[in-house]
Amino acid sequence: MKKPHLTFSQIINMNVGFFGIQYSFGLQQSAVNPIYDFLGANPDEIPFLNLAGPMTGLLVQPIIGALSDKTWSPRFGRRKPFFLIGAIMCSVALLMYPFSSSLWMAAGLLWILDVGNNTAMEPYRAFIADKLDSSQQPTGFQAQSFFTGLGQTLSNLSLFIFPLIFIGQTGSLPTWVYASFFLGSVCSIGSIWWSTKTTPEIPPTHEELEEMKKSPLNIFSPFTDIFTAIRDMPKVMWQLALVYLFQWYALFCYWQNSSKSIALTVFHTTPKDDPKLYGEAVSWTGLVNGWYNIVMFLVAFSLVYFAKKYSPKLVHAGCLVLAGIGFLAFSQIENKYLLFPAITGFGIGWASMMGIPYLMVVSSIPKERYGVYMGIINMMIVIPMLIQTLTFGYILKNFLDNDPSKAIAFGGVLLLIAAGATMLMKSGKMEEGTDIVMSGGGH
């Protein structure tokens, strides 16, 4: 069945929900760890408190992807039920988060928030393939990249702007925290609702419905599909897994320690020494993180040009080198304005991470197994994060003197190692005319 050709505005409408998902992820990256600090967490406890991200990404996304493939309701559709369930979970968790009265309440709500985000995100990628033909799929995925940058940029900027507007303390947290999370709650449910309202799903064909009846869902089917795909995984994906081990371990080191590093090197304070001054450091971190997301969506499409001219492998390795050098410089800077040129390197690397690795492996993936392999690539992202949450607390305490700046420098070294691992991948120059697919971010 030929898929209808959508206008640009229709493609934007169907991806607006990705904005809410990424706004929520932006809050997780920049605001959750400072909340842990305000609630009295020790530096070496932070990795364990972030266990929700990698665990839910590892378990939820592949399972939800498999479930949505075999779901159809004439009233609710195939992917939309998962969008809405995820959005409701996110909105409730974001609404309740500022009322966390203890460290463990905040950690528990983060689990709910991450389950909701991952439930909504996985079928969103499949939604593009469902609705758009091959000529429009690049535009669909590029729209997700745009909303990734926009959502995370605005969430980070809220951490800079809201403290200037919402002054004072409410309960155990600054008042601006409530404003940022309440706005995130509205964005999450509102943007998903808009996409589901404006974009109807294409019903499955008679043959697809018959196939669903022949192989109905059961508790084991998603796990069987994932296991079979891993067993048959092409060599280039195993090579990508090595790159991702160092790359994503490094990113979690940055996200967990950026606020404390800026507070220590630029503002010369800690959460315990001067909570008010530390709040200013958190606000400045929001501005810095907002900048790397702006860089990301400004340079993403130019990286596609270079990937076609040279090769995805060379582009990704070069971007990882820039990101690694940026982290090393970031950890030493004492002037808050010099943080922006340093984090620009990571912004370029972040743009590559959101799409270029897919170009290195997509030609080796069987089209009929695209969905399950996208879930496996997500597992490659979250397993290093899981390893980081379980190991980095020990490394930080025993080898890095619980120093957040040294943690970011450590991440920079890992990114340089990831660049070297990228060069070992067997990935050639892209053929002329190859469709370019840029994927959105997340866990």
Stockholm file with secondary structure:
# STOCKHOLM 1.0

chainA/1-443         MKKPHLTFSQIINMNVGFFGIQYSFGLQQSAVNPIYDFLGANPDEIPFLNLAGPMTGLLVQPIIGALSDKTWSPRFGRRKPFFLIGAIMCSVALLMYPFSSSLWMAAGLLWILDVGNNTAMEPYRAFIADKLDSSQQPTGFQAQSFFTGLGQTLSNLSLFIFPLIFIGQTGSLPTWVYASFFLGSVCSIGSIWWSTKTTPEIPPTHEELEEMKKSPLNIFSPFTDIFTAIRDMPKVMWQLALVYLFQWYALFCYWQNSSKSIALTVFHTTPKDDPKLYGEAVSWTGLVNGWYNIVMFLVAFSLVYFAKKYSPKLVHAGCLVLAGIGFLAFSQIENKYLLFPAITGFGIGWASMMGIPYLMVVSSIPKERYGVYMGIINMMIVIPMLIQTLTFGYILKNFLDNDPSKAIAFGGVLLLIAAGATMLMKSGKMEEGTDIVMSGGGH
#=GR chainA/1-443 SS CCCCCCCHHHHHHHHHHHHHHHHHHHHIIIIIHHHHHHTTCCGGGHHHHTTHHHHHHHHHHHHHHHHHHTCCBTTTBSSHHHHHHHHHHHHHHHHHGGGCCSHHHHHHHHHHHHHHHHHHHHHHHHHHHHHCCTTTHHHHHHHHHHHHHHHHHHHHHHHHHHHHHSCSEETTEEHHHHHHHHHHHHHHHHHHHHHHHHCCCCCCCHHHHHHHHHSCCCSSHHHHHHHHHHHTCCHHHHHHHHHHHHHHHHHHHHHHHHHHHHHHHTSCCCTTTCHHHHHHHHHHHHHHHHHHHHHHHHHHHHHHHHHHHSCHHHHHHHHHHHHHHHHHHHTTCCSGGGHHHHHHHHHHHHHHHTTHHHHHHGGGSCGGGHHHHHHHHHHHHHHHHHHHHHHHHHHHHHTSTTCHHHHHHHHHHHHHHHHHHHHTSCCCCCCTTCCCCCCCCCC
#=GC SS_cons         CCCCCCCHHHHHHHHHHHHHHHHHHHHIIIIIHHHHHHTTCCGGGHHHHTTHHHHHHHHHHHHHHHHHHTCCBTTTBSSHHHHHHHHHHHHHHHHHGGGCCSHHHHHHHHHHHHHHHHHHHHHHHHHHHHHCCTTTHHHHHHHHHHHHHHHHHHHHHHHHHHHHHSCSEETTEEHHHHHHHHHHHHHHHHHHHHHHHHCCCCCCCHHHHHHHHHSCCCSSHHHHHHHHHHHTCCHHHHHHHHHHHHHHHHHHHHHHHHHHHHHHHTSCCCTTTCHHHHHHHHHHHHHHHHHHHHHHHHHHHHHHHHHHHSCHHHHHHHHHHHHHHHHHHHTTCCSGGGHHHHHHHHHHHHHHHTTHHHHHHGGGSCGGGHHHHHHHHHHHHHHHHHHHHHHHHHHHHHTSTTCHHHHHHHHHHHHHHHHHHHHTSCCCCCCTTCCCCCCCCCC
//
